[in-house]
Amino acid sequence: MRQQLEYLQAELSLRNGGSSCAELQVLKERIASLETANEDLCRELHEYRSRCGGVEEPTDKDFKDIQAVDEIVGSVRPDGLKRSLHSIESSNYPMVEATTGDSREVDEEAKEWEHKLLQNSMDKELHELNRRLEEKESEMKLFDDPAALKQHFGKKIAEVEDEKRSVQEERNRLLAEIENLASSDGQAQKLQDVHAQNLKSLEAQIQDLKKKQESQVQLLKQKQKSDDAAKRLQDEFQSIKAQKVQLQHRMKQEAEQFRQWKASREKELLQLRKEGRKSEYERHKLQALNQRQKMALPDVPPAMADAVNRGSEFLANMAVGTPWESVAKEVGGTLGMDSKILRAYTSKDLAQLVDAITSWMASNMGPKLLRS
């Protein structure tokens, strides 16, 4: 097409006798610049079409939203739960020292109170994570809906195509008019003026197209920034979700540990109650037996205990060789027996008698009365 245009220009120059060679040269240069601009526009249009599916329009509002998202993301820190747990672990709960049963109740109440505080802290942290997740999801919707963006850039591409078509039509018209100059020499000057004006208009259009091209380049750069912000937002969203899962697992584990501790505590208390009832039963049983013994046994006079003691002394005196008569008189006088009758007992029978009385008194009266 360019060769044909140059051929027509040369033919027109020859027919006009070289009188308008300079003007034709200017016209030729302008047409060449128009063709170059047309080729650039075609190439840019092809690139825009290839990128149309992934291009997103970052408006000023979008960039403000992205900055707000960055500020929100910057404020998100995974140590919120750690601070809450540390504040709970560093708390001191006053305990009142009392009996063993009271201290156990106090420990149990403290354990339950600590568990409630921990659960409340985890619930607040989980609520905060859910709120942030909702914010991130609402912000990510700005990047997930390409319908409006495609419509906008489709409109832009259509406008560029229309301008390209108009430039091509204008170029074709100029070619046709150049051909007509060969047959109508009288209107050449007038047509050249018209062509000059048209070329100025075309140059203005080309400048506008260049500005639009620069604007599209800026939009592409902003689109890259928007993609980076969307990626950061997605990473933060995944991080918050991971924190939420960890917190839920921690809450479940803490609840299970508290349930096991509660069951063990109840089992221990049940065992202690059972042992307490058994001890109480044994105590009542011993008290009843003691009461029956007190009611069944008569009061033993102190003289009987004194007689047993003297009988023991008598046996001891016999063992060391004390005269029988003196011992028999002493023991007989103590027991109220005749010494003659006492002689009839052998030392063995007397020892058995003293042992029997001593055993009876020890089992029924107790060793205290026997010692007295």
C-alpha positions as CSV (number, residue, x, y, z in Angstrom):
1,M,0.0,0.0,0.0
2,R,2.9,2.4,0.8
3,Q,4.5,1.6,-2.6
4,Q,1.2,2.4,-4.3
5,L,0.9,5.6,-2.4
6,E,4.5,6.7,-3.4
7,Y,3.7,5.7,-7.0
8,L,0.6,7.9,-7.0
9,Q,2.4,10.8,-5.4
10,A,5.2,10.6,-8.0
11,E,2.6,10.5,-10.8
12,L,0.8,13.5,-9.4
13,S,4.1,15.4,-9.1
14,L,4.9,14.8,-12.7
15,R,1.4,15.8,-14.0
16,N,1.5,19.1,-11.9
17,G,4.9,19.9,-13.4
18,G,6.7,20.0,-10.1
19,S,4.9,23.1,-9.0
20,S,3.6,21.6,-5.7
21,C,6.5,19.2,-5.0
22,A,7.2,20.7,-1.5
23,E,3.5,20.4,-0.5
24,L,3.4,16.9,-1.7
25,Q,6.5,16.1,0.2
26,V,4.9,17.4,3.4
27,L,1.8,15.4,2.6
28,K,3.9,12.3,2.0
29,E,5.6,12.8,5.4
30,R,2.3,13.3,7.2
31,I,0.8,10.2,5.5
32,A,3.9,8.2,6.5
33,S,3.5,9.4,10.1
34,L,-0.2,8.5,10.0
35,E,0.6,5.0,8.8
36,T,3.2,4.6,11.5
37,A,0.8,5.7,14.1
38,N,-1.8,3.4,12.6
39,E,0.6,0.4,12.9
40,D,1.4,1.3,16.5
41,L,-2.3,1.5,17.3
42,C,-2.9,-1.8,15.7
43,R,-0.2,-3.4,17.8
44,E,-1.4,-1.8,21.0
45,L,-5.0,-2.9,20.2
46,H,-3.8,-6.5,19.7
47,E,-2.0,-6.3,23.1
48,Y,-5.0,-4.9,24.8
49,R,-7.2,-7.7,23.3
50,S,-4.7,-10.3,24.6
51,R,-4.7,-8.8,28.1
52,C,-8.4,-8.0,28.2
53,G,-9.3,-11.1,30.2
54,G,-7.0,-10.3,33.1
55,V,-7.0,-6.5,33.1
56,E,-8.6,-4.9,36.1
57,E,-9.4,-1.2,36.5
58,P,-7.9,0.3,39.7
59,T,-9.8,3.5,40.4
60,D,-8.9,6.0,43.0
61,K,-11.4,4.5,45.3
62,D,-9.9,1.1,44.8
63,F,-6.4,2.4,45.7
64,K,-7.8,4.0,48.9
65,D,-9.5,0.7,49.7
66,I,-6.2,-1.1,49.1
67,Q,-4.4,1.3,51.4
68,A,-7.1,0.8,54.1
69,V,-6.7,-2.9,53.7
70,D,-3.0,-2.6,54.2
71,E,-3.5,-0.6,57.3
72,I,-6.0,-3.2,58.6
73,V,-3.6,-6.0,57.7
74,G,-0.8,-4.3,59.4
75,S,-2.8,-4.1,62.6
76,V,-3.5,-7.9,62.5
77,R,-1.0,-9.7,64.7
78,P,-1.0,-13.4,65.7
79,D,0.0,-12.6,69.3
80,G,-3.4,-11.5,70.5
81,L,-4.2,-14.9,71.8
82,K,-0.7,-15.2,73.4
83,R,-1.2,-11.9,75.2
84,S,-4.6,-13.0,76.5
85,L,-3.3,-16.4,77.6
86,H,-0.3,-14.7,79.3
87,S,-2.5,-12.3,81.2
88,I,-4.6,-15.3,82.4
89,E,-1.5,-17.4,83.3
90,S,0.1,-14.4,85.2
91,S,-3.0,-13.8,87.3
92,N,-2.9,-14.8,91.0
93,Y,-6.1,-16.1,92.5
94,P,-6.3,-15.7,96.4
95,M,-6.8,-19.0,98.2
96,V,-8.2,-19.3,101.7
97,E,-6.4,-21.9,103.8
98,A,-8.8,-24.0,105.8
99,T,-9.5,-27.7,106.2
100,T,-8.7,-30.3,103.6
101,G,-12.2,-30.4,102.2
102,D,-12.4,-26.6,102.0
103,S,-9.0,-26.4,100.3
104,R,-10.2,-28.9,97.7
105,E,-13.4,-26.9,97.1
106,V,-11.4,-23.7,96.7
107,D,-9.0,-25.4,94.2
108,E,-11.9,-26.7,92.2
109,E,-13.6,-23.3,92.1
110,A,-10.3,-21.7,91.1
111,K,-9.8,-24.3,88.4
112,E,-13.3,-23.7,87.0
113,W,-12.9,-19.9,87.2
114,E,-9.6,-20.2,85.3
115,H,-11.2,-22.4,82.7
116,K,-14.1,-19.9,82.3
117,L,-11.6,-17.0,81.8
118,L,-9.6,-18.9,79.3
119,Q,-12.8,-19.9,77.4
120,N,-14.0,-16.3,77.4
121,S,-10.7,-15.0,76.1
122,M,-10.6,-17.6,73.3
123,D,-14.2,-16.8,72.4
124,K,-13.3,-13.1,72.1
125,E,-10.3,-13.9,70.0
126,L,-12.4,-16.2,67.7
127,H,-15.0,-13.5,67.3
128,E,-12.3,-11.0,66.3
129,L,-10.8,-13.4,63.8
130,N,-14.3,-14.0,62.3
131,R,-14.8,-10.2,62.0
132,R,-11.5,-9.8,60.2
133,L,-12.3,-12.7,57.9
134,E,-15.5,-11.0,56.9
135,E,-13.7,-7.8,56.2
136,K,-11.1,-9.6,54.1
137,E,-13.8,-11.4,52.1
138,S,-15.7,-8.2,51.5
139,E,-12.5,-6.5,50.3
140,M,-11.5,-9.5,48.1
141,K,-14.9,-9.2,46.3
142,L,-13.5,-5.9,44.8
143,F,-11.0,-8.1,43.0
144,D,-13.1,-11.1,42.2
145,D,-15.9,-9.4,40.1
146,P,-14.4,-8.8,36.6
147,A,-17.7,-8.2,34.8
148,A,-17.7,-4.4,35.2
149,L,-14.0,-4.2,34.5
150,K,-14.4,-6.3,31.3
151,Q,-17.3,-4.1,30.2
152,H,-15.2,-0.9,30.8
153,F,-12.2,-2.1,28.9
154,G,-14.4,-3.5,26.2
155,K,-15.8,-0.1,25.7
156,K,-12.3,1.4,25.7
157,I,-11.2,-1.1,23.1
158,A,-14.2,-0.4,20.9
159,E,-13.4,3.3,21.0
160,V,-9.9,2.7,20.0
161,E,-11.1,0.5,17.1
162,D,-13.5,3.2,16.0
163,E,-10.8,5.7,16.0
164,K,-8.5,3.4,14.1
165,R,-11.3,2.8,11.5
166,S,-11.8,6.5,11.1
167,V,-8.1,7.1,10.5
168,Q,-8.0,4.3,7.9
169,E,-11.1,5.8,6.2
170,E,-9.5,9.2,6.2
171,R,-6.3,7.7,4.7
172,N,-8.3,6.0,2.0
173,R,-10.1,9.2,1.3
174,L,-6.9,11.1,0.9
175,L,-5.6,8.5,-1.5
176,A,-8.7,8.8,-3.5
177,E,-8.4,12.5,-3.6
178,I,-4.8,12.3,-4.7
179,E,-5.9,10.1,-7.6
180,N,-8.6,12.7,-8.5
181,L,-5.9,15.4,-8.5
182,A,-4.5,13.8,-11.7
183,S,-7.7,14.5,-13.5
184,S,-8.7,17.8,-12.0
185,D,-5.7,20.2,-11.9
186,G,-7.9,23.3,-11.3
187,Q,-9.0,22.2,-7.9
188,A,-5.6,21.0,-6.7
189,Q,-4.8,24.0,-4.5
190,K,-8.2,23.9,-2.9
191,L,-7.9,20.2,-2.2
192,Q,-4.4,20.7,-0.8
193,D,-5.8,23.2,1.7
194,V,-8.5,20.8,2.7
195,H,-5.9,18.1,3.0
196,A,-3.8,20.3,5.2
197,Q,-6.7,20.9,7.5
198,N,-7.6,17.3,7.6
199,L,-4.0,16.3,8.3
200,K,-4.0,18.8,11.2
201,S,-7.1,17.2,12.5
202,L,-5.6,13.7,12.1
203,E,-2.5,14.8,13.9
204,A,-4.6,16.0,16.8
205,Q,-6.4,12.7,16.8
206,I,-3.1,10.9,16.9
207,Q,-2.0,13.0,19.8
208,D,-5.2,12.1,21.6
209,L,-4.6,8.4,20.8
210,K,-1.1,8.7,22.2
211,K,-2.4,10.2,25.4
212,K,-4.9,7.4,25.7
213,Q,-2.1,4.9,25.1
214,E,-0.1,6.4,27.9
215,S,-3.1,6.3,30.1
216,Q,-3.5,2.6,29.3
217,V,0.1,2.0,30.2
218,Q,-0.5,3.8,33.5
219,L,-3.5,1.6,34.0
220,L,-1.4,-1.5,33.4
221,K,1.1,-0.4,36.0
222,Q,-1.6,0.4,38.4
223,K,-3.1,-3.0,37.6
224,Q,0.2,-4.7,38.6
225,K,0.1,-2.8,41.9
226,S,-3.5,-3.9,42.4
227,D,-2.5,-7.5,41.7
228,D,0.2,-7.3,44.3
229,A,-2.2,-5.8,46.9
230,A,-4.7,-8.5,46.1
231,K,-2.0,-11.2,46.6
232,R,-1.1,-9.7,50.0
233,L,-4.7,-9.6,50.9
234,Q,-5.1,-13.2,50.0
235,D,-2.0,-14.2,52.1
236,E,-3.4,-12.3,55.1
237,F,-6.8,-14.0,54.6
238,Q,-5.2,-17.4,54.6
239,S,-3.1,-16.5,57.7
240,I,-6.2,-15.4,59.6
241,K,-8.0,-18.6,58.6
242,A,-5.0,-20.6,59.9
243,Q,-5.1,-18.7,63.2
244,K,-8.8,-19.4,63.5
245,V,-8.3,-23.1,62.9
246,Q,-5.5,-23.2,65.5
247,L,-7.6,-21.3,68.0
248,Q,-10.6,-23.7,67.5
249,H,-8.3,-26.7,68.0
250,R,-6.9,-25.1,71.2
251,M,-10.4,-24.4,72.5
252,K,-11.4,-28.0,71.8
253,Q,-8.3,-29.4,73.5
254,E,-8.8,-27.2,76.5
255,A,-12.4,-28.2,76.9
256,E,-11.4,-31.9,76.7
257,Q,-8.7,-31.5,79.3
258,F,-11.2,-29.7,81.6
259,R,-13.8,-32.4,81.1
260,Q,-11.2,-35.1,82.0
261,W,-10.1,-33.2,85.1
262,K,-13.8,-32.7,86.1
263,A,-14.5,-36.4,85.7
264,S,-11.4,-37.4,87.7
265,R,-12.3,-34.9,90.4
266,E,-15.9,-36.3,90.7
267,K,-14.5,-39.8,90.9
268,E,-12.1,-38.9,93.6
269,L,-14.8,-37.1,95.6
270,L,-17.1,-40.1,95.3
271,Q,-14.4,-42.4,96.6
272,L,-13.7,-40.0,99.5
273,R,-17.4,-39.9,100.3
274,K,-17.5,-43.7,100.2
275,E,-14.5,-44.0,102.6
276,G,-16.0,-41.4,104.9
277,R,-19.3,-43.3,105.1
278,K,-17.3,-46.5,105.9
279,S,-15.3,-44.8,108.6
280,E,-18.4,-43.3,110.1
281,Y,-20.0,-46.7,110.2
282,E,-17.0,-48.3,111.9
283,R,-16.9,-45.4,114.4
284,H,-20.6,-45.8,115.3
285,K,-20.1,-49.6,115.5
286,L,-17.3,-49.2,118.0
287,Q,-19.2,-46.6,120.0
288,A,-22.2,-49.0,120.2
289,L,-20.0,-51.9,121.3
290,N,-18.3,-49.8,123.9
291,Q,-21.7,-48.6,125.2
292,R,-22.9,-52.2,125.5
293,Q,-19.8,-53.2,127.4
294,K,-20.2,-50.4,129.8
295,M,-23.8,-51.3,130.4
296,A,-23.1,-55.1,130.7
297,L,-20.1,-55.0,133.0
298,P,-20.7,-54.3,136.8
299,D,-18.5,-52.0,138.7
300,V,-15.5,-54.0,140.0
301,P,-14.4,-53.0,143.5
302,P,-10.8,-51.8,143.8
303,A,-10.2,-54.5,146.4
304,M,-10.4,-57.2,143.7
305,A,-7.6,-55.4,141.7
306,D,-5.6,-55.1,144.9
307,A,-6.0,-58.9,145.6
308,V,-4.7,-59.7,142.1
309,N,-1.7,-57.5,142.7
310,R,-1.0,-59.2,146.0
311,G,-1.4,-62.6,144.4
312,S,1.2,-61.6,141.8
313,E,3.5,-60.5,144.7
314,F,2.9,-63.8,146.4
315,L,4.1,-65.7,143.4
316,A,7.1,-63.5,143.1
317,N,8.0,-64.1,146.7
318,M,7.7,-67.9,146.2
319,A,10.0,-67.6,143.3
320,V,12.8,-65.9,145.4
321,G,12.4,-68.4,148.3
322,T,10.2,-66.5,150.8
323,P,8.9,-68.7,153.6
324,W,5.6,-70.3,152.7
325,E,3.9,-69.6,156.0
326,S,4.4,-65.8,155.9
327,V,3.3,-65.6,152.3
328,A,0.2,-67.7,152.9
329,K,-0.8,-65.6,155.9
330,E,-0.3,-62.4,154.0
331,V,-2.2,-63.6,150.9
332,G,-4.9,-65.3,152.9
333,G,-5.5,-62.2,155.0
334,T,-5.8,-60.2,151.9
335,L,-8.2,-62.5,150.1
336,G,-10.1,-63.4,153.3
337,M,-9.2,-67.1,153.2
338,D,-7.8,-69.4,155.8
339,S,-4.1,-70.1,155.4
340,K,-4.8,-73.8,155.8
341,I,-7.1,-73.8,152.8
342,L,-4.6,-71.8,150.8
343,R,-1.9,-74.4,151.5
344,A,-3.9,-76.9,149.6
345,Y,-3.3,-75.1,146.4
346,T,-0.1,-75.8,144.7
347,S,2.0,-73.0,143.3
348,K,1.0,-74.1,139.8
349,D,-2.7,-73.8,140.5
350,L,-2.2,-70.5,142.2
351,A,-0.3,-69.1,139.2
352,Q,-3.1,-70.3,136.9
353,L,-5.7,-68.6,139.1
354,V,-3.8,-65.3,139.1
355,D,-3.3,-65.4,135.4
356,A,-7.0,-66.1,134.8
357,I,-8.1,-63.2,137.0
358,T,-5.6,-60.9,135.4
359,S,-6.7,-61.8,131.9
360,W,-10.3,-61.2,132.8
361,M,-9.7,-57.8,134.3
362,A,-7.5,-56.8,131.4
363,S,-10.1,-57.7,128.8
364,N,-13.0,-56.3,130.6
365,M,-11.7,-53.4,132.8
366,G,-8.7,-52.3,130.8
367,P,-5.1,-52.1,131.6
368,K,-5.5,-48.7,133.3
369,L,-7.7,-50.1,136.2
370,L,-5.3,-53.1,136.5
371,R,-2.3,-50.8,136.9
372,S,-4.2,-48.8,139.5
